Amino acid sequence: MLKGQAKKALSKKVKKGFRGYPIATIALYGPTDKKATKLVVGIVMQENGDAEQMKKWYSDDDVMKEPNVFEEVLEFIQTNGAKTVGMLDRIVGCPHEEGIDYPEGHSCPLCPFWAGRNRWSGRIEH
């Protein structure tokens, strides 16, 4: 696929809306809400199910600018037979994992931007 075609193809899949299960969910994570260093795709096989397959892509700069990421994402989605693709239009949190990279119930020490911030609204909560 030519550069840019995979990103466009993925965007078209997202715009089609719900087309049944399995669903591929795509989420972006980064140290701030302006720079995505991690992209995660989960495959949900049925309603109210958890992701049964998951793959992660990382970048030191911005995962959205990495060559071949969108081709690999499309291949993963197709390999897992996803009929629906859902993706948020924003970065939804820190790329580090609570309980793995830092203690549960604490803020990530490497991503102070997200401390006290609601990942869905982006607003700081008191």
GROMACS elastic network, one bead per residue, 0.5 to 0.9 nm:
[ bonds ]
;  ai    aj funct       b0    kb
    1     4     6  0.81781   500
    1     5     6  0.61720   500
    1     6     6  0.65624   500
    1    71     6  0.74737   500
    2     5     6  0.55235   500
    2     6     6  0.74766   500
    3     6     6  0.70718   500
    3     7     6  0.82139   500
    3    67     6  0.79157   500
    3    68     6  0.81010   500
    4     7     6  0.52873   500
    4     8     6  0.62585   500
    4     9     6  0.86592   500
    4    70     6  0.84786   500
    5     8     6  0.50576   500
    5     9     6  0.60277   500
    5    10     6  0.85412   500
    5    70     6  0.87837   500
    5    71     6  0.86228   500
    6    10     6  0.60802   500
    6    11     6  0.85160   500
    6    68     6  0.84805   500
    6    69     6  0.87784   500
    6    70     6  0.54214   500
    6    71     6  0.53669   500
    6    72     6  0.88901   500
    6    73     6  0.87155   500
    6    74     6  0.71014   500
    7    10     6  0.51512   500
    7    11     6  0.61819   500
    7    12     6  0.87311   500
    7    69     6  0.88631   500
    7    70     6  0.55514   500
    7    71     6  0.76936   500
    7    74     6  0.87289   500
    8    11     6  0.50228   500
    8    12     6  0.62819   500
    8    13     6  0.87902   500
    9    12     6  0.51502   500
    9    13     6  0.64388   500
    9    14     6  0.88739   500
    9    70     6  0.89600   500
    9    74     6  0.81881   500
   10    13     6  0.51297   500
   10    14     6  0.64071   500
   10    15     6  0.87799   500
   10    70     6  0.74454   500
   10    71     6  0.89485   500
   10    73     6  0.83724   500
   10    74     6  0.66926   500
   10    85     6  0.81314   500
   11    14     6  0.51530   500
   11    15     6  0.62666   500
   11    16     6  0.88504   500
   11    87     6  0.89343   500
   12    15     6  0.50816   500
   12    16     6  0.63803   500
   13    16     6  0.53691   500
   13    17     6  0.74851   500
   13    83     6  0.87366   500
   13    84     6  0.71404   500
   13    85     6  0.59157   500
   13    86     6  0.82705   500
   14    17     6  0.59907   500
   14    18     6  0.86630   500
   14    84     6  0.73051   500
   14    86     6  0.54643   500
   14    87     6  0.66019   500
   15    85     6  0.83925   500
   15    86     6  0.84930   500
   16    19     6  0.75080   500
   16    84     6  0.78045   500
   16    85     6  0.81999   500
   17    84     6  0.66450   500
   17    85     6  0.72948   500
   17    86     6  0.74882   500
   18    21     6  0.84245   500
   18    23     6  0.83162   500
   18    83     6  0.79426   500
   18    84     6  0.54004   500
   18    85     6  0.76286   500
   18    86     6  0.82402   500
   19    22     6  0.89571   500
   19    23     6  0.85013   500
   19    83     6  0.56369   500
   19    84     6  0.51456   500
   19    85     6  0.85805   500
   20    23     6  0.70603   500
   20    46     6  0.88725   500
   20    82     6  0.83230   500
   20    83     6  0.56914   500
   20    84     6  0.59912   500
   21    24     6  0.86721   500
   21    44     6  0.73315   500
   21    45     6  0.57362   500
   21    46     6  0.59234   500
   21    47     6  0.77250   500
   21    81     6  0.86694   500
   21    82     6  0.65420   500
   21    83     6  0.57790   500
   21    84     6  0.65298   500
   22    43     6  0.65071   500
   22    44     6  0.54912   500
   22    46     6  0.63080   500
   22    47     6  0.88570   500
   22    80     6  0.79424   500
   22    81     6  0.66518   500
   22    83     6  0.57081   500
   22    84     6  0.66390   500
   22    85     6  0.88378   500
   23    42     6  0.80781   500
   23    43     6  0.56622   500
   23    44     6  0.51196   500
   23    45     6  0.64373   500
   23    46     6  0.79218   500
   23    51     6  0.89813   500
   23    77     6  0.87781   500
   23    81     6  0.85892   500
   23    82     6  0.51631   500
   23    83     6  0.60681   500
   23    85     6  0.56943   500
   23    86     6  0.72645   500
   24    41     6  0.63792   500
   24    42     6  0.55738   500
   24    44     6  0.63694   500
   24    45     6  0.87779   500
   24    51     6  0.86117   500
   24    77     6  0.63892   500
   24    80     6  0.85889   500
   24    81     6  0.89490   500
   24    82     6  0.57276   500
   24    83     6  0.78252   500
   24    84     6  0.61649   500
   24    86     6  0.62025   500
   24    87     6  0.84537   500
   25    40     6  0.79337   500
   25    41     6  0.54457   500
   25    42     6  0.51649   500
   25    43     6  0.64229   500
   25    44     6  0.76240   500
   25    51     6  0.85480   500
   25    84     6  0.84672   500
   25    85     6  0.59578   500
   25    87     6  0.59261   500
   25    88     6  0.87226   500
   26    39     6  0.70176   500
   26    40     6  0.56716   500
   26    42     6  0.66814   500
   26    85     6  0.75617   500
   26    86     6  0.61651   500
   26    88     6  0.72056   500
   27    38     6  0.83088   500
   27    39     6  0.57631   500
   27    40     6  0.52922   500
   27    41     6  0.66113   500
   27    42     6  0.85970   500
   27    86     6  0.87753   500
   27    87     6  0.62077   500
   27    88     6  0.65086   500
   27    89     6  0.88736   500
   27    90     6  0.82925   500
   27    91     6  0.72306   500
   27    92     6  0.70823   500
   28    36     6  0.59037   500
   28    37     6  0.76580   500
   28    38     6  0.58287   500
   28    40     6  0.65356   500
   28    63     6  0.86506   500
   28    87     6  0.86467   500
   28    88     6  0.79678   500
   28    89     6  0.87903   500
   28    90     6  0.70056   500
   28    92     6  0.61552   500
   28    93     6  0.76279   500
   28    95     6  0.81752   500
   29    32     6  0.81965   500
   29    33     6  0.80300   500
   29    35     6  0.79834   500
   29    36     6  0.52600   500
   29    37     6  0.61802   500
   29    38     6  0.50705   500
   29    39     6  0.63625   500
   29    40     6  0.81882   500
   29    90     6  0.87023   500
   29    91     6  0.51595   500
   29    92     6  0.56418   500
   29    93     6  0.50200   500
   29    94     6  0.53576   500
   29    96     6  0.84318   500
   30    33     6  0.65399   500
   30    34     6  0.75873   500
   30    35     6  0.54641   500
   30    38     6  0.62828   500
   30    39     6  0.89074   500
   30    62     6  0.85837   500
   30    91     6  0.65517   500
   30    92     6  0.78364   500
   30    93     6  0.61620   500
   30    94     6  0.50443   500
   30    95     6  0.50932   500
   30    96     6  0.84933   500
   30   111     6  0.82803   500
   31    34     6  0.82024   500
   31    35     6  0.67183   500
   31    36     6  0.73910   500
   31    37     6  0.74836   500
   31    93     6  0.74879   500
   31    94     6  0.53575   500
   31    95     6  0.66215   500
   31    96     6  0.86993   500
   31   110     6  0.75986   500
   31   111     6  0.50189   500
   31   112     6  0.78438   500
   31   113     6  0.67970   500
   31   114     6  0.75526   500
   32    35     6  0.58466   500
   32    36     6  0.77332   500
   32    91     6  0.78773   500
   32    93     6  0.75573   500
   32    94     6  0.72614   500
   32   111     6  0.72335   500
   32   112     6  0.84647   500
   32   113     6  0.56913   500
   32   114     6  0.69837   500
   33    36     6  0.75228   500
   33    90     6  0.72754   500
   33    91     6  0.53490   500
   33    92     6  0.73650   500
   33    93     6  0.74371   500
   33    94     6  0.88282   500
   33   113     6  0.82086   500
   33   114     6  0.85704   500
   33   122     6  0.78887   500
   34    90     6  0.85378   500
   34    91     6  0.73414   500
   35    61     6  0.77132   500
   35    62     6  0.59352   500
   35    63     6  0.83816   500
   35    64     6  0.88390   500
   35    91     6  0.77471   500
   36    39     6  0.73439   500
   36    58     6  0.87229   500
   36    59     6  0.79932   500
   36    61     6  0.78660   500
   36    62     6  0.51941   500
   36    63     6  0.57965   500
   36    64     6  0.68850   500
   36    91     6  0.65078   500
   36    95     6  0.82119   500
   37    57     6  0.81685   500
   37    58     6  0.55354   500
   37    60     6  0.61759   500
   37    61     6  0.63355   500
   37    62     6  0.50932   500
   37    63     6  0.51605   500
   37    64     6  0.81189   500
   37    95     6  0.68266   500
   38    56     6  0.69193   500
   38    57     6  0.56023   500
   38    59     6  0.64290   500
   38    60     6  0.89684   500
   38    62     6  0.80123   500
   38    63     6  0.61403   500
   38    64     6  0.88970   500
   38    94     6  0.88094   500
   38    95     6  0.58348   500
   39    55     6  0.84289   500
   39    56     6  0.57106   500
   39    57     6  0.51345   500
   39    58     6  0.65492   500
   39    59     6  0.88696   500
   39    63     6  0.67725   500
   39    64     6  0.82839   500
   39    95     6  0.86218   500
   40    54     6  0.70771   500
   40    55     6  0.58399   500
   40    57     6  0.64471   500
   40    58     6  0.88800   500
   41    51     6  0.88722   500
   41    53     6  0.82274   500
   41    54     6  0.56061   500
   41    55     6  0.54469   500
   41    56     6  0.65028   500
   41    57     6  0.87282   500
   41    73     6  0.74401   500
   41    76     6  0.83219   500
   41    77     6  0.80882   500
   42    50     6  0.85461   500
   42    51     6  0.51289   500
   42    52     6  0.71598   500
   42    53     6  0.57263   500
   42    55     6  0.66928   500
   42    56     6  0.88329   500
   42    77     6  0.88627   500
   43    50     6  0.81070   500
   43    52     6  0.58219   500
   43    53     6  0.51460   500
   43    54     6  0.63354   500
   43    77     6  0.77136   500
   43    80     6  0.72382   500
   43    81     6  0.89492   500
   43    82     6  0.71537   500
   44    47     6  0.77341   500
   44    48     6  0.84595   500
   44    49     6  0.59928   500
   44    50     6  0.57853   500
   44    52     6  0.60103   500
   44    53     6  0.75369   500
   44    82     6  0.84173   500
   45    49     6  0.66193   500
   45    50     6  0.78728   500
   45    51     6  0.72923   500
   45    52     6  0.70481   500
   45    82     6  0.82574   500
   46    49     6  0.52863   500
   46    50     6  0.82026   500
   47    50     6  0.87430   500
   49    52     6  0.81762   500
   51    54     6  0.66357   500
   53    80     6  0.80564   500
   55    73     6  0.85445   500
   55    76     6  0.79552   500
   57    63     6  0.72064   500
   57    69     6  0.73818   500
   57    73     6  0.88419   500
   58    61     6  0.88786   500
   58    62     6  0.82915   500
   58    63     6  0.61023   500
   58    95     6  0.89170   500
   59    62     6  0.56147   500
   59    64     6  0.86474   500
   59    65     6  0.88469   500
   59    66     6  0.72321   500
   60    63     6  0.78100   500
   61    64     6  0.89706   500
   61    65     6  0.80604   500
   61    66     6  0.83487   500
   62    65     6  0.55552   500
   62    66     6  0.67793   500
   63    66     6  0.51529   500
   63    67     6  0.86775   500
   63    69     6  0.74019   500
   64    67     6  0.85108   500
   64    69     6  0.75671   500
   64    70     6  0.82255   500
   65    69     6  0.82303   500
   66    69     6  0.58956   500
   66    70     6  0.84529   500
   67    70     6  0.77940   500
   67    71     6  0.85664   500
   68    71     6  0.51403   500
   68    72     6  0.61649   500
   68    73     6  0.86044   500
   69    72     6  0.51348   500
   69    73     6  0.60988   500
   69    74     6  0.86320   500
   70    74     6  0.60580   500
   70    75     6  0.84539   500
   71    74     6  0.52076   500
   71    75     6  0.61735   500
   71    76     6  0.86677   500
   72    75     6  0.50217   500
   72    76     6  0.61261   500
   72    77     6  0.85995   500
   73    76     6  0.51233   500
   73    77     6  0.61844   500
   73    78     6  0.86037   500
   74    77     6  0.50954   500
   74    78     6  0.60736   500
   74    79     6  0.84486   500
   75    78     6  0.51215   500
   75    79     6  0.59133   500
   75    80     6  0.85364   500
   76    79     6  0.51189   500
   76    80     6  0.62670   500
   76    81     6  0.87226   500
   77    80     6  0.53197   500
   77    81     6  0.63424   500
   77    82     6  0.56289   500
   77    83     6  0.87007   500
   77    85     6  0.82238   500
   78    81     6  0.50173   500
   78    82     6  0.62069   500
   78    83     6  0.86122   500
   79    82     6  0.80124   500
   82    85     6  0.70063   500
   87    90     6  0.86895   500
   88    91     6  0.77127   500
   88    92     6  0.81545   500
   90   120     6  0.88769   500
   91    94     6  0.85108   500
   91   119     6  0.81536   500
   91   120     6  0.88242   500
   92   118     6  0.87637   500
   92   119     6  0.50041   500
   92   120     6  0.61118   500
   92   121     6  0.87088   500
   92   122     6  0.79301   500
   93    96     6  0.86599   500
   93   114     6  0.66300   500
   93   117     6  0.88213   500
   93   118     6  0.85310   500
   93   119     6  0.53313   500
   93   120     6  0.82860   500
   93   122     6  0.87949   500
   94    97     6  0.76894   500
   94   108     6  0.75129   500
   94   110     6  0.87466   500
   94   111     6  0.63651   500
   94   113     6  0.85219   500
   94   114     6  0.65566   500
   94   119     6  0.86368   500
   95   111     6  0.84809   500
   96   100     6  0.78741   500
   96   101     6  0.57623   500
   96   102     6  0.76963   500
   96   108     6  0.71571   500
   96   110     6  0.82795   500
   96   111     6  0.83682   500
   97   100     6  0.53864   500
   97   101     6  0.52687   500
   97   102     6  0.69408   500
   97   108     6  0.83785   500
   98   101     6  0.59556   500
   98   102     6  0.54124   500
   98   103     6  0.60499   500
   98   104     6  0.52790   500
   98   105     6  0.76694   500
   98   106     6  0.77759   500
   98   107     6  0.81777   500
   98   108     6  0.75286   500
   99   102     6  0.55168   500
   99   105     6  0.82758   500
  100   103     6  0.70514   500
  100   104     6  0.82076   500
  101   108     6  0.79090   500
  102   105     6  0.89715   500
  102   106     6  0.72716   500
  102   107     6  0.77363   500
  102   108     6  0.60562   500
  102   109     6  0.75836   500
  103   106     6  0.58297   500
  103   107     6  0.81338   500
  103   108     6  0.82214   500
  104   107     6  0.82697   500
  106   109     6  0.85344   500
  106   115     6  0.86065   500
  107   110     6  0.87445   500
  107   111     6  0.79256   500
  107   112     6  0.75253   500
  107   114     6  0.74774   500
  107   115     6  0.53704   500
  107   116     6  0.76050   500
  108   111     6  0.54662   500
  108   112     6  0.67365   500
  108   114     6  0.77517   500
  108   115     6  0.71683   500
  109   112     6  0.62159   500
  109   115     6  0.86198   500
  110   113     6  0.89588   500
  111   114     6  0.60435   500
  111   115     6  0.73671   500
  112   115     6  0.52230   500
  112   116     6  0.88616   500
  113   116     6  0.84520   500
  113   117     6  0.76660   500
  114   117     6  0.50738   500
  114   118     6  0.77543   500
  114   119     6  0.75052   500
  114   122     6  0.84464   500
  114   124     6  0.83258   500
  115   118     6  0.87388   500
  115   124     6  0.80382   500
  116   123     6  0.84793   500
  116   124     6  0.55170   500
  116   125     6  0.56971   500
  116   126     6  0.71024   500
  117   120     6  0.87635   500
  117   121     6  0.82080   500
  117   122     6  0.60086   500
  117   123     6  0.54253   500
  117   125     6  0.57432   500
  117   126     6  0.87504   500
  118   121     6  0.55883   500
  118   122     6  0.52229   500
  118   123     6  0.54900   500
  118   124     6  0.60467   500
  118   125     6  0.64575   500
  119   122     6  0.53113   500
  119   123     6  0.77445   500
  120   123     6  0.82116   500
  121   124     6  0.86254   500
